[in-house]
Amino acid sequence: MLKALQQTFVTAFSTTCTMGSMATFVVTVSDMNLLNIHAAWGGLIGYIVSRLLERGNYATTA
């Protein structure tokens, strides 16, 4: 299990959009509960953070 987590971190943080990956991880692990929705908030907030803070990465890929 730890080896899979390690490989996921290496993959997520070795490319672009690392801030979004970190936000997704932190929100998902924190077990944030809004409107009785749990893990889905991690993906949504990670996407929003990435789009706001890493605009340059999206400008080159679009």
mmCIF file as Biopython writes it, N, C-alpha, C and O atoms, coordinates in Angstrom:
data_model
#
loop_
_atom_site.group_PDB
_atom_site.id
_atom_site.type_symbol
_atom_site.label_atom_id
_atom_site.label_alt_id
_atom_site.label_comp_id
_atom_site.label_asym_id
_atom_site.label_entity_id
_atom_site.label_seq_id
_atom_site.pdbx_PDB_ins_code
_atom_site.Cartn_x
_atom_site.Cartn_y
_atom_site.Cartn_z
_atom_site.occupancy
_atom_site.B_iso_or_equiv
_atom_site.auth_seq_id
_atom_site.auth_asym_id
_atom_site.pdbx_PDB_model_num
ATOM 1   N N  . MET A ? 1  ? 0.813   -1.180 0.000   1.0 0.0 1  A 1 
ATOM 2   C CA . MET A ? 1  ? 0.000   0.000  0.000   1.0 0.0 1  A 1 
ATOM 3   C C  . MET A ? 1  ? 0.868   1.260  0.000   1.0 0.0 1  A 1 
ATOM 4   O O  . MET A ? 1  ? 0.573   2.213  -0.720  1.0 0.0 1  A 1 
ATOM 5   N N  . LEU A ? 2  ? 1.919   1.271  0.788   1.0 0.0 2  A 1 
ATOM 6   C CA . LEU A ? 2  ? 2.790   2.447  0.826   1.0 0.0 2  A 1 
ATOM 7   C C  . LEU A ? 2  ? 3.532   2.641  -0.489  1.0 0.0 2  A 1 
ATOM 8   O O  . LEU A ? 2  ? 3.773   3.776  -0.900  1.0 0.0 2  A 1 
ATOM 9   N N  . LYS A ? 3  ? 3.890   1.563  -1.143  1.0 0.0 3  A 1 
ATOM 10  C CA . LYS A ? 3  ? 4.575   1.661  -2.436  1.0 0.0 3  A 1 
ATOM 11  C C  . LYS A ? 3  ? 3.657   2.292  -3.478  1.0 0.0 3  A 1 
ATOM 12  O O  . LYS A ? 3  ? 4.113   3.092  -4.295  1.0 0.0 3  A 1 
ATOM 13  N N  . ALA A ? 4  ? 2.387   1.948  -3.463  1.0 0.0 4  A 1 
ATOM 14  C CA . ALA A ? 4  ? 1.427   2.540  -4.401  1.0 0.0 4  A 1 
ATOM 15  C C  . ALA A ? 4  ? 1.252   4.026  -4.120  1.0 0.0 4  A 1 
ATOM 16  O O  . ALA A ? 4  ? 1.175   4.825  -5.054  1.0 0.0 4  A 1 
ATOM 17  N N  . LEU A ? 5  ? 1.187   4.403  -2.859  1.0 0.0 5  A 1 
ATOM 18  C CA . LEU A ? 5  ? 1.067   5.812  -2.486  1.0 0.0 5  A 1 
ATOM 19  C C  . LEU A ? 5  ? 2.316   6.589  -2.885  1.0 0.0 5  A 1 
ATOM 20  O O  . LEU A ? 5  ? 2.217   7.715  -3.374  1.0 0.0 5  A 1 
ATOM 21  N N  . GLN A ? 6  ? 3.470   6.005  -2.682  1.0 0.0 6  A 1 
ATOM 22  C CA . GLN A ? 6  ? 4.716   6.647  -3.071  1.0 0.0 6  A 1 
ATOM 23  C C  . GLN A ? 6  ? 4.758   6.894  -4.581  1.0 0.0 6  A 1 
ATOM 24  O O  . GLN A ? 6  ? 5.131   7.981  -5.022  1.0 0.0 6  A 1 
ATOM 25  N N  . GLN A ? 7  ? 4.382   5.900  -5.360  1.0 0.0 7  A 1 
ATOM 26  C CA . GLN A ? 7  ? 4.391   6.044  -6.811  1.0 0.0 7  A 1 
ATOM 27  C C  . GLN A ? 7  ? 3.387   7.100  -7.275  1.0 0.0 7  A 1 
ATOM 28  O O  . GLN A ? 7  ? 3.646   7.829  -8.232  1.0 0.0 7  A 1 
ATOM 29  N N  . THR A ? 8  ? 2.261   7.178  -6.604  1.0 0.0 8  A 1 
ATOM 30  C CA . THR A ? 8  ? 1.263   8.192  -6.934  1.0 0.0 8  A 1 
ATOM 31  C C  . THR A ? 8  ? 1.812   9.582  -6.685  1.0 0.0 8  A 1 
ATOM 32  O O  . THR A ? 8  ? 1.625   10.475 -7.512  1.0 0.0 8  A 1 
ATOM 33  N N  . PHE A ? 9  ? 2.485   9.783  -5.566  1.0 0.0 9  A 1 
ATOM 34  C CA . PHE A ? 9  ? 3.089   11.086 -5.272  1.0 0.0 9  A 1 
ATOM 35  C C  . PHE A ? 9  ? 4.159   11.446 -6.291  1.0 0.0 9  A 1 
ATOM 36  O O  . PHE A ? 9  ? 4.220   12.582 -6.760  1.0 0.0 9  A 1 
ATOM 37  N N  . VAL A ? 10 ? 4.985   10.496 -6.629  1.0 0.0 10 A 1 
ATOM 38  C CA . VAL A ? 10 ? 6.047   10.759 -7.607  1.0 0.0 10 A 1 
ATOM 39  C C  . VAL A ? 10 ? 5.440   11.188 -8.936  1.0 0.0 10 A 1 
ATOM 40  O O  . VAL A ? 10 ? 5.907   12.144 -9.555  1.0 0.0 10 A 1 
ATOM 41  N N  . THR A ? 11 ? 4.416   10.495 -9.371  1.0 0.0 11 A 1 
ATOM 42  C CA . THR A ? 11 ? 3.761   10.827 -10.639 1.0 0.0 11 A 1 
ATOM 43  C C  . THR A ? 11 ? 3.043   12.166 -10.577 1.0 0.0 11 A 1 
ATOM 44  O O  . THR A ? 11 ? 3.161   12.971 -11.501 1.0 0.0 11 A 1 
ATOM 45  N N  . ALA A ? 12 ? 2.306   12.417 -9.508  1.0 0.0 12 A 1 
ATOM 46  C CA . ALA A ? 12 ? 1.510   13.644 -9.396  1.0 0.0 12 A 1 
ATOM 47  C C  . ALA A ? 12 ? 2.375   14.893 -9.300  1.0 0.0 12 A 1 
ATOM 48  O O  . ALA A ? 12 ? 2.011   15.940 -9.836  1.0 0.0 12 A 1 
ATOM 49  N N  . PHE A ? 13 ? 3.500   14.795 -8.633  1.0 0.0 13 A 1 
ATOM 50  C CA . PHE A ? 13 ? 4.301   15.988 -8.376  1.0 0.0 13 A 1 
ATOM 51  C C  . PHE A ? 13 ? 5.525   16.115 -9.284  1.0 0.0 13 A 1 
ATOM 52  O O  . PHE A ? 13 ? 6.381   16.967 -9.046  1.0 0.0 13 A 1 
ATOM 53  N N  . SER A ? 14 ? 5.616   15.284 -10.312 1.0 0.0 14 A 1 
ATOM 54  C CA . SER A ? 14 ? 6.752   15.390 -11.225 1.0 0.0 14 A 1 
ATOM 55  C C  . SER A ? 14 ? 6.361   16.057 -12.544 1.0 0.0 14 A 1 
ATOM 56  O O  . SER A ? 14 ? 7.202   16.228 -13.426 1.0 0.0 14 A 1 
ATOM 57  N N  . THR A ? 15 ? 5.115   16.425 -12.677 1.0 0.0 15 A 1 
ATOM 58  C CA . THR A ? 15 ? 4.637   17.057 -13.910 1.0 0.0 15 A 1 
ATOM 59  C C  . THR A ? 15 ? 4.128   18.461 -13.599 1.0 0.0 15 A 1 
ATOM 60  O O  . THR A ? 15 ? 4.465   19.036 -12.564 1.0 0.0 15 A 1 
ATOM 61  N N  . THR A ? 16 ? 3.326   19.001 -14.486 1.0 0.0 16 A 1 
ATOM 62  C CA . THR A ? 16 ? 2.720   20.315 -14.243 1.0 0.0 16 A 1 
ATOM 63  C C  . THR A ? 16 ? 1.511   20.159 -13.335 1.0 0.0 16 A 1 
ATOM 64  O O  . THR A ? 16 ? 1.083   19.044 -13.040 1.0 0.0 16 A 1 
ATOM 65  N N  . CYS A ? 17 ? 0.974   21.265 -12.902 1.0 0.0 17 A 1 
ATOM 66  C CA . CYS A ? 17 ? -0.238  21.305 -12.066 1.0 0.0 17 A 1 
ATOM 67  C C  . CYS A ? 17 ? -0.033  20.623 -10.710 1.0 0.0 17 A 1 
ATOM 68  O O  . CYS A ? 17 ? -0.918  19.916 -10.228 1.0 0.0 17 A 1 
ATOM 69  N N  . THR A ? 18 ? 1.114   20.833 -10.109 1.0 0.0 18 A 1 
ATOM 70  C CA . THR A ? 18 ? 1.384   20.189 -8.822  1.0 0.0 18 A 1 
ATOM 71  C C  . THR A ? 18 ? 0.592   20.816 -7.673  1.0 0.0 18 A 1 
ATOM 72  O O  . THR A ? 18 ? 0.279   20.130 -6.700  1.0 0.0 18 A 1 
ATOM 73  N N  . MET A ? 19 ? 0.267   22.096 -7.769  1.0 0.0 19 A 1 
ATOM 74  C CA . MET A ? 19 ? -0.515  22.737 -6.713  1.0 0.0 19 A 1 
ATOM 75  C C  . MET A ? 19 ? -1.921  22.132 -6.656  1.0 0.0 19 A 1 
ATOM 76  O O  . MET A ? 19 ? -2.460  21.912 -5.571  1.0 0.0 19 A 1 
ATOM 77  N N  . GLY A ? 20 ? -2.504  21.867 -7.808  1.0 0.0 20 A 1 
ATOM 78  C CA . GLY A ? 20 ? -3.819  21.227 -7.847  1.0 0.0 20 A 1 
ATOM 79  C C  . GLY A ? 20 ? -3.785  19.823 -7.269  1.0 0.0 20 A 1 
ATOM 80  O O  . GLY A ? 20 ? -4.717  19.405 -6.582  1.0 0.0 20 A 1 
ATOM 81  N N  . SER A ? 21 ? -2.713  19.097 -7.545  1.0 0.0 21 A 1 
ATOM 82  C CA . SER A ? 21 ? -2.564  17.749 -6.987  1.0 0.0 21 A 1 
ATOM 83  C C  . SER A ? 21 ? -2.463  17.797 -5.474  1.0 0.0 21 A 1 
ATOM 84  O O  . SER A ? 21 ? -3.071  16.981 -4.781  1.0 0.0 21 A 1 
ATOM 85  N N  . MET A ? 22 ? -1.700  18.748 -4.961  1.0 0.0 22 A 1 
ATOM 86  C CA . MET A ? 22 ? -1.553  18.872 -3.518  1.0 0.0 22 A 1 
ATOM 87  C C  . MET A ? 22 ? -2.867  19.275 -2.859  1.0 0.0 22 A 1 
ATOM 88  O O  . MET A ? 22 ? -3.221  18.740 -1.808  1.0 0.0 22 A 1 
ATOM 89  N N  . ALA A ? 23 ? -3.591  20.212 -3.462  1.0 0.0 23 A 1 
ATOM 90  C CA . ALA A ? 23 ? -4.880  20.638 -2.906  1.0 0.0 23 A 1 
ATOM 91  C C  . ALA A ? 23 ? -5.870  19.477 -2.887  1.0 0.0 23 A 1 
ATOM 92  O O  . ALA A ? 23 ? -6.606  19.301 -1.916  1.0 0.0 23 A 1 
ATOM 93  N N  . THR A ? 24 ? -5.887  18.691 -3.952  1.0 0.0 24 A 1 
ATOM 94  C CA . THR A ? 24 ? -6.767  17.525 -4.008  1.0 0.0 24 A 1 
ATOM 95  C C  . THR A ? 24 ? -6.453  16.557 -2.879  1.0 0.0 24 A 1 
ATOM 96  O O  . THR A ? 24 ? -7.357  16.074 -2.196  1.0 0.0 24 A 1 
ATOM 97  N N  . PHE A ? 25 ? -5.179  16.278 -2.685  1.0 0.0 25 A 1 
ATOM 98  C CA . PHE A ? 25 ? -4.774  15.351 -1.624  1.0 0.0 25 A 1 
ATOM 99  C C  . PHE A ? 25 ? -5.148  15.875 -0.242  1.0 0.0 25 A 1 
ATOM 100 O O  . PHE A ? 25 ? -5.712  15.140 0.568   1.0 0.0 25 A 1 
ATOM 101 N N  . VAL A ? 26 ? -4.842  17.128 0.029   1.0 0.0 26 A 1 
ATOM 102 C CA . VAL A ? 26 ? -5.090  17.694 1.367   1.0 0.0 26 A 1 
ATOM 103 C C  . VAL A ? 26 ? -6.585  17.730 1.681   1.0 0.0 26 A 1 
ATOM 104 O O  . VAL A ? 26 ? -6.994  17.363 2.783   1.0 0.0 26 A 1 
ATOM 105 N N  . VAL A ? 27 ? -7.393  18.164 0.734   1.0 0.0 27 A 1 
ATOM 106 C CA . VAL A ? 27 ? -8.839  18.241 0.981   1.0 0.0 27 A 1 
ATOM 107 C C  . VAL A ? 27 ? -9.434  16.850 1.142   1.0 0.0 27 A 1 
ATOM 108 O O  . VAL A ? 27 ? -10.300 16.648 1.993   1.0 0.0 27 A 1 
ATOM 109 N N  . THR A ? 28 ? -8.987  15.892 0.346   1.0 0.0 28 A 1 
ATOM 110 C CA . THR A ? 28 ? -9.519  14.536 0.446   1.0 0.0 28 A 1 
ATOM 111 C C  . THR A ? 28 ? -9.136  13.886 1.768   1.0 0.0 28 A 1 
ATOM 112 O O  . THR A ? 28 ? -9.963  13.223 2.395   1.0 0.0 28 A 1 
ATOM 113 N N  . VAL A ? 29 ? -7.904  14.067 2.191   1.0 0.0 29 A 1 
ATOM 114 C CA . VAL A ? 29 ? -7.447  13.475 3.447   1.0 0.0 29 A 1 
ATOM 115 C C  . VAL A ? 29 ? -8.107  14.144 4.651   1.0 0.0 29 A 1 
ATOM 116 O O  . VAL A ? 29 ? -8.321  13.500 5.678   1.0 0.0 29 A 1 
ATOM 117 N N  . SER A ? 30 ? -8.429  15.430 4.530   1.0 0.0 30 A 1 
ATOM 118 C CA . SER A ? 30 ? -9.018  16.145 5.666   1.0 0.0 30 A 1 
ATOM 119 C C  . SER A ? 30 ? -10.453 15.714 5.942   1.0 0.0 30 A 1 
ATOM 120 O O  . SER A ? 30 ? -11.014 16.076 6.976   1.0 0.0 30 A 1 
ATOM 121 N N  . ASP A ? 31 ? -11.056 14.949 5.040   1.0 0.0 31 A 1 
ATOM 122 C CA . ASP A ? 31 ? -12.425 14.450 5.205   1.0 0.0 31 A 1 
ATOM 123 C C  . ASP A ? 31 ? -13.416 15.599 5.343   1.0 0.0 31 A 1 
ATOM 124 O O  . ASP A ? 31 ? -14.298 15.584 6.202   1.0 0.0 31 A 1 
ATOM 125 N N  . MET A ? 32 ? -13.249 16.596 4.475   1.0 0.0 32 A 1 
ATOM 126 C CA . MET A ? 32 ? -14.146 17.746 4.466   1.0 0.0 32 A 1 
ATOM 127 C C  . MET A ? 32 ? -15.553 17.268 4.104   1.0 0.0 32 A 1 
ATOM 128 O O  . MET A ? 32 ? -15.724 16.481 3.174   1.0 0.0 32 A 1 
ATOM 129 N N  . ASN A ? 33 ? -16.554 17.743 4.838   1.0 0.0 33 A 1 
ATOM 130 C CA . ASN A ? 33 ? -17.922 17.295 4.627   1.0 0.0 33 A 1 
ATOM 131 C C  . ASN A ? 33 ? -18.834 18.505 4.430   1.0 0.0 33 A 1 
ATOM 132 O O  . ASN A ? 33 ? -19.317 19.093 5.398   1.0 0.0 33 A 1 
ATOM 133 N N  . LEU A ? 34 ? -19.062 18.868 3.171   1.0 0.0 34 A 1 
ATOM 134 C CA . LEU A ? 34 ? -20.003 19.934 2.842   1.0 0.0 34 A 1 
ATOM 135 C C  . LEU A ? 34 ? -21.166 19.325 2.085   1.0 0.0 34 A 1 
ATOM 136 O O  . LEU A ? 34 ? -20.962 18.571 1.134   1.0 0.0 34 A 1 
ATOM 137 N N  . LEU A ? 35 ? -22.362 19.638 2.488   1.0 0.0 35 A 1 
ATOM 138 C CA . LEU A ? 35 ? -23.567 19.119 1.837   1.0 0.0 35 A 1 
ATOM 139 C C  . LEU A ? 35 ? -23.588 17.595 1.793   1.0 0.0 35 A 1 
ATOM 140 O O  . LEU A ? 35 ? -24.165 16.994 0.887   1.0 0.0 35 A 1 
ATOM 141 N N  . ASN A ? 36 ? -22.956 16.987 2.779   1.0 0.0 36 A 1 
ATOM 142 C CA . ASN A ? 36 ? -22.890 15.528 2.908   1.0 0.0 36 A 1 
ATOM 143 C C  . ASN A ? 36 ? -22.188 14.862 1.720   1.0 0.0 36 A 1 
ATOM 144 O O  . ASN A ? 36 ? -22.469 13.709 1.393   1.0 0.0 36 A 1 
ATOM 145 N N  . ILE A ? 37 ? -21.278 15.591 1.083   1.0 0.0 37 A 1 
ATOM 146 C CA . ILE A ? 37 ? -20.455 15.049 0.005   1.0 0.0 37 A 1 
ATOM 147 C C  . ILE A ? 37 ? -19.021 15.043 0.526   1.0 0.0 37 A 1 
ATOM 148 O O  . ILE A ? 37 ? -18.541 16.061 1.024   1.0 0.0 37 A 1 
ATOM 149 N N  . HIS A ? 38 ? -18.349 13.930 0.419   1.0 0.0 38 A 1 
ATOM 150 C CA . HIS A ? 38 ? -17.037 13.809 1.041   1.0 0.0 38 A 1 
ATOM 151 C C  . HIS A ? 38 ? -15.896 13.947 0.041   1.0 0.0 38 A 1 
ATOM 152 O O  . HIS A ? 38 ? -15.443 15.062 -0.213  1.0 0.0 38 A 1 
ATOM 153 N N  . ALA A ? 39 ? -15.432 12.871 -0.519  1.0 0.0 39 A 1 
ATOM 154 C CA . ALA A ? 39 ? -14.204 12.849 -1.321  1.0 0.0 39 A 1 
ATOM 155 C C  . ALA A ? 39 ? -14.322 13.635 -2.623  1.0 0.0 39 A 1 
ATOM 156 O O  . ALA A ? 39 ? -13.304 14.072 -3.159  1.0 0.0 39 A 1 
ATOM 157 N N  . ALA A ? 40 ? -15.507 13.824 -3.138  1.0 0.0 40 A 1 
ATOM 158 C CA . ALA A ? 40 ? -15.655 14.556 -4.399  1.0 0.0 40 A 1 
ATOM 159 C C  . ALA A ? 40 ? -15.168 15.995 -4.282  1.0 0.0 40 A 1 
ATOM 160 O O  . ALA A ? 40 ? -14.754 16.587 -5.278  1.0 0.0 40 A 1 
ATOM 161 N N  . TRP A ? 41 ? -15.211 16.559 -3.096  1.0 0.0 41 A 1 
ATOM 162 C CA . TRP A ? 41 ? -14.734 17.930 -2.909  1.0 0.0 41 A 1 
ATOM 163 C C  . TRP A ? 41 ? -13.245 18.042 -3.199  1.0 0.0 41 A 1 
ATOM 164 O O  . TRP A ? 41 ? -12.786 19.092 -3.647  1.0 0.0 41 A 1 
ATOM 165 N N  . GLY A ? 42 ? -12.490 16.998 -2.957  1.0 0.0 42 A 1 
ATOM 166 C CA . GLY A ? 42 ? -11.053 17.026 -3.230  1.0 0.0 42 A 1 
ATOM 167 C C  . GLY A ? 42 ? -10.767 17.287 -4.691  1.0 0.0 42 A 1 
ATOM 168 O O  . GLY A ? 42 ? -9.940  18.136 -5.021  1.0 0.0 42 A 1 
ATOM 169 N N  . GLY A ? 43 ? -11.433 16.576 -5.560  1.0 0.0 43 A 1 
ATOM 170 C CA . GLY A ? 43 ? -11.237 16.762 -6.994  1.0 0.0 43 A 1 
ATOM 171 C C  . GLY A ? 43 ? -11.682 18.130 -7.463  1.0 0.0 43 A 1 
ATOM 172 O O  . GLY A ? 43 ? -10.997 18.770 -8.261  1.0 0.0 43 A 1 
ATOM 173 N N  . LEU A ? 44 ? -12.821 18.582 -6.976  1.0 0.0 44 A 1 
ATOM 174 C CA . LEU A ? 44 ? -13.345 19.880 -7.385  1.0 0.0 44 A 1 
ATOM 175 C C  . LEU A ? 44 ? -12.455 21.024 -6.912  1.0 0.0 44 A 1 
ATOM 176 O O  . LEU A ? 44 ? -12.125 21.914 -7.696  1.0 0.0 44 A 1 
ATOM 177 N N  . ILE A ? 45 ? -12.070 21.011 -5.663  1.0 0.0 45 A 1 
ATOM 178 C CA . ILE A ? 45 ? -11.219 22.084 -5.133  1.0 0.0 45 A 1 
ATOM 179 C C  . ILE A ? 45 ? -9.827  22.021 -5.753  1.0 0.0 45 A 1 
ATOM 180 O O  . ILE A ? 45 ? -9.229  23.061 -6.030  1.0 0.0 45 A 1 
ATOM 181 N N  . GLY A ? 46 ? -9.307  20.825 -5.972  1.0 0.0 46 A 1 
ATOM 182 C CA . GLY A ? 46 ? -8.013  20.698 -6.649  1.0 0.0 46 A 1 
ATOM 183 C C  . GLY A ? 46 ? -8.042  21.298 -8.040  1.0 0.0 46 A 1 
ATOM 184 O O  . GLY A ? 46 ? -7.094  21.965 -8.455  1.0 0.0 46 A 1 
ATOM 185 N N  . TYR A ? 47 ? -9.129  21.062 -8.763  1.0 0.0 47 A 1 
ATOM 186 C CA . TYR A ? 47 ? -9.280  21.628 -10.108 1.0 0.0 47 A 1 
ATOM 187 C C  . TYR A ? 47 ? -9.350  23.153 -10.049 1.0 0.0 47 A 1 
ATOM 188 O O  . TYR A ? 47 ? -8.693  23.835 -10.836 1.0 0.0 47 A 1 
ATOM 189 N N  . ILE A ? 48 ? -10.128 23.678 -9.136  1.0 0.0 48 A 1 
ATOM 190 C CA . ILE A ? 48 ? -10.268 25.138 -9.009  1.0 0.0 48 A 1 
ATOM 191 C C  . ILE A ? 48 ? -8.941  25.782 -8.644  1.0 0.0 48 A 1 
ATOM 192 O O  . ILE A ? 48 ? -8.557  26.790 -9.235  1.0 0.0 48 A 1 
ATOM 193 N N  . VAL A ? 49 ? -8.238  25.209 -7.676  1.0 0.0 49 A 1 
ATOM 194 C CA . VAL A ? 49 ? -6.930  25.746 -7.276  1.0 0.0 49 A 1 
ATOM 195 C C  . VAL A ? 49 ? -5.967  25.713 -8.453  1.0 0.0 49 A 1 
ATOM 196 O O  . VAL A ? 49 ? -5.239  26.675 -8.695  1.0 0.0 49 A 1 
ATOM 197 N N  . SER A ? 50 ? -5.964  24.620 -9.173  1.0 0.0 50 A 1 
ATOM 198 C CA . SER A ? 50 ? -5.060  24.499 -10.313 1.0 0.0 50 A 1 
ATOM 199 C C  . SER A ? 50 ? -5.389  25.527 -11.395 1.0 0.0 50 A 1 
ATOM 200 O O  . SER A ? 50 ? -4.485  26.159 -11.942 1.0 0.0 50 A 1 
ATOM 201 N N  . ARG A ? 51 ? -6.658  25.698 -11.703 1.0 0.0 51 A 1 
ATOM 202 C CA . ARG A ? 51 ? -7.053  26.665 -12.734 1.0 0.0 51 A 1 
ATOM 203 C C  . ARG A ? 51 ? -6.724  28.094 -12.327 1.0 0.0 51 A 1 
ATOM 204 O O  . ARG A ? 51 ? -6.360  28.904 -13.179 1.0 0.0 51 A 1 
ATOM 205 N N  . LEU A ? 52 ? -6.845  28.422 -11.039 1.0 0.0 52 A 1 
ATOM 206 C CA . LEU A ? 52 ? -6.571  29.782 -10.580 1.0 0.0 52 A 1 
ATOM 207 C C  . LEU A ? 52 ? -5.089  30.069 -10.408 1.0 0.0 52 A 1 
ATOM 208 O O  . LEU A ? 52 ? -4.620  31.145 -10.782 1.0 0.0 52 A 1 
ATOM 209 N N  . LEU A ? 53 ? -4.349  29.127 -9.850  1.0 0.0 53 A 1 
ATOM 210 C CA . LEU A ? 53 ? -2.952  29.382 -9.502  1.0 0.0 53 A 1 
ATOM 211 C C  . LEU A ? 53 ? -1.957  28.930 -10.566 1.0 0.0 53 A 1 
ATOM 212 O O  . LEU A ? 53 ? -0.806  29.365 -10.556 1.0 0.0 53 A 1 
ATOM 213 N N  . GLU A ? 54 ? -2.380  28.077 -11.468 1.0 0.0 54 A 1 
ATOM 214 C CA . GLU A ? 54 ? -1.465  27.541 -12.475 1.0 0.0 54 A 1 
ATOM 215 C C  . GLU A ? 54 ? -1.991  27.799 -13.884 1.0 0.0 54 A 1 
ATOM 216 O O  . GLU A ? 54 ? -2.008  26.899 -14.724 1.0 0.0 54 A 1 
ATOM 217 N N  . ARG A ? 55 ? -2.413  29.016 -14.132 1.0 0.0 55 A 1 
ATOM 218 C CA . ARG A ? 55 ? -3.002  29.378 -15.420 1.0 0.0 55 A 1 
ATOM 219 C C  . ARG A ? 55 ? -2.052  29.153 -16.584 1.0 0.0 55 A 1 
ATOM 220 O O  . ARG A ? 55 ? -2.488  28.793 -17.677 1.0 0.0 55 A 1 
ATOM 221 N N  . GLY A ? 56 ? -0.780  29.356 -16.368 1.0 0.0 56 A 1 
ATOM 222 C CA . GLY A ? 56 ? 0.208   29.169 -17.430 1.0 0.0 56 A 1 
ATOM 223 C C  . GLY A ? 56 ? 0.246   27.750 -17.964 1.0 0.0 56 A 1 
ATOM 224 O O  . GLY A ? 56 ? 0.490   27.545 -19.153 1.0 0.0 56 A 1 
ATOM 225 N N  . ASN A ? 57 ? 0.011   26.779 -17.118 1.0 0.0 57 A 1 
ATOM 226 C CA . ASN A ? 57 ? 0.017   25.376 -17.548 1.0 0.0 57 A 1 
ATOM 227 C C  . ASN A ? 57 ? -1.161  25.076 -18.475 1.0 0.0 57 A 1 
ATOM 228 O O  . ASN A ? 57 ? -1.039  24.256 -19.385 1.0 0.0 57 A 1 
ATOM 229 N N  . TYR A ? 58 ? -2.276  25.720 -18.255 1.0 0.0 58 A 1 
ATOM 230 C CA . TYR A ? 58 ? -3.448  25.486 -19.087 1.0 0.0 58 A 1 
ATOM 231 C C  . TYR A ? 58 ? -3.362  26.273 -20.405 1.0 0.0 58 A 1 
ATOM 232 O O  . TYR A ? 58 ? -3.904  25.840 -21.422 1.0 0.0 58 A 1 
ATOM 233 N N  . ALA A ? 59 ? -2.699  27.398 -20.386 1.0 0.0 59 A 1 
ATOM 234 C CA . ALA A ? 59 ? -2.565  28.189 -21.606 1.0 0.0 59 A 1 
ATOM 235 C C  . ALA A ? 59 ? -1.720  27.472 -22.647 1.0 0.0 59 A 1 
ATOM 236 O O  . ALA A ? 59 ? -1.959  27.620 -23.845 1.0 0.0 59 A 1 
ATOM 237 N N  . THR A ? 60 ? -0.734  26.695 -22.206 1.0 0.0 60 A 1 
ATOM 238 C CA . THR A ? 60 ? 0.146   26.005 -23.148 1.0 0.0 60 A 1 
ATOM 239 C C  . THR A ? 60 ? -0.449  24.704 -23.648 1.0 0.0 60 A 1 
ATOM 240 O O  . THR A ? 60 ? -0.064  24.232 -24.717 1.0 0.0 60 A 1 
ATOM 241 N N  . THR A ? 61 ? -1.383  24.104 -22.902 1.0 0.0 61 A 1 
ATOM 242 C CA . THR A ? 61 ? -1.949  22.829 -23.314 1.0 0.0 61 A 1 
ATOM 243 C C  . THR A ? 61 ? -3.232  22.980 -24.097 1.0 0.0 61 A 1 
ATOM 244 O O  . THR A ? 61 ? -3.674  22.024 -24.734 1.0 0.0 61 A 1 
ATOM 245 N N  . ALA A ? 62 ? -3.843  24.146 -24.071 1.0 0.0 62 A 1 
ATOM 246 C CA . ALA A ? 62 ? -5.147  24.322 -24.757 1.0 0.0 62 A 1 
ATOM 247 C C  . ALA A ? 62 ? -4.959  24.660 -26.208 1.0 0.0 62 A 1 
ATOM 248 O O  . ALA A ? 62 ? -5.938  24.841 -26.931 1.0 0.0 62 A 1 
#
